[in-house]
Amino acid sequence: MPAQTALGIASREGKPDLSDFAGTLDEMADLPIGHVEIPAYCYDLVLAGKPIAGRVAEFEQLCRGRPFGYTVHGPLSINFMGPAAHLPRFLDTTRAFVEICARIGAPHLVIHAGMMKPDERHDAENAAGRQRDFLHRAGDFAAGHKVTLCVENLFDFGPYAATPTIARLAEELSLIDHPHVRATFDFSHGLIHASQYGYDFLKEAKALAPFATHLHLHDSFGQPDLPWVYASAEANAFGFGDLHLPQGWGSVPWDAIAAECEFPADLIGIHELNTRFWRDRHEALDYAKGFLGKLKTKG
């Protein structure tokens, strides 16, 4: 792997009360990784924008003494392009998860890019401006805790149909111009969004790559969800949706990404593996290690 490029994997979601959290971390002790990304959104660590002191102390204790470091995925529903009335609470909650990151020495907090409903599109530019303002404020707080906010690109899903394109997210991060507000580049998300809107995935990937200090590695076939399937295995059978397959099982153009994009030198790549493929984690990590080793980096 390029110098200072680290490989990790996302842990499986556990019980909200942390009662199985130690076991969740234990099962990754034998993996060849430098980091574990904790899906902190699924644990009861924050209440109304403030850390729950006892739970966070327990969480910190359970994280100690492990053979890997950490990154943290914050609440998926933080949405700085959402209704203005929600933004102060989203900011408080982001700050609370920054504090949790600092407690366990996690350098990156992943949060999602903004989303809008179709009937909110008329306010898109104002919403983007609000997002820049709140991300900058959150970045200032993160800087004080030696944490970087890594804003993850999305695709249209559920009621949301106005998340930024890959290149627009790069433009927004350039306008924010904050060293502690960078990108999480989720390649599968990007390929799905490019399919939804018909833009050139690789061209836009080259725009976001220089901001992407954090990568989400998993595979799909770049197709949005079907309106309905009976069993989740059906989505895999058809190849539709954000499947979180082992890297190399889908159609994300990994070789072209490595050949055409240039990333920061100090990035962390996290394999986000669907739990149904946990048995394939060693194969997935082998592929991810090879991919990270081919990346062009600068800095």
Buried (B, 14 or more C-beta within 10 A) or exposed (E): BBEEBBBBBBBBBBEEEBEEBBEBBEEBEEBEBBBBBBBBBBBEBBEEBEBBEEBBEBBEEBBEEBEBBBBBBBBBEBBBBBBEEEBEEBBBBBBBBBBBBBBBEBBBBBBBBBBBEEEBEEBBEEBBBBBBBBBBBBBEBBBEBEBBBBBBBBBBBEEBBBBBBBBBBBBBBEEBEBEBBBBBBBBBBBBBBBBBEEBEBBEBBBBBBBBBBBBBBBBBBBBBBEEEBEEEEEBBEEBBBBBBBBBBBBBBBBEEBBEBBBBBBBBBBBBBBBEEBEEBBEBBBBBBBBBBEEBBBEE
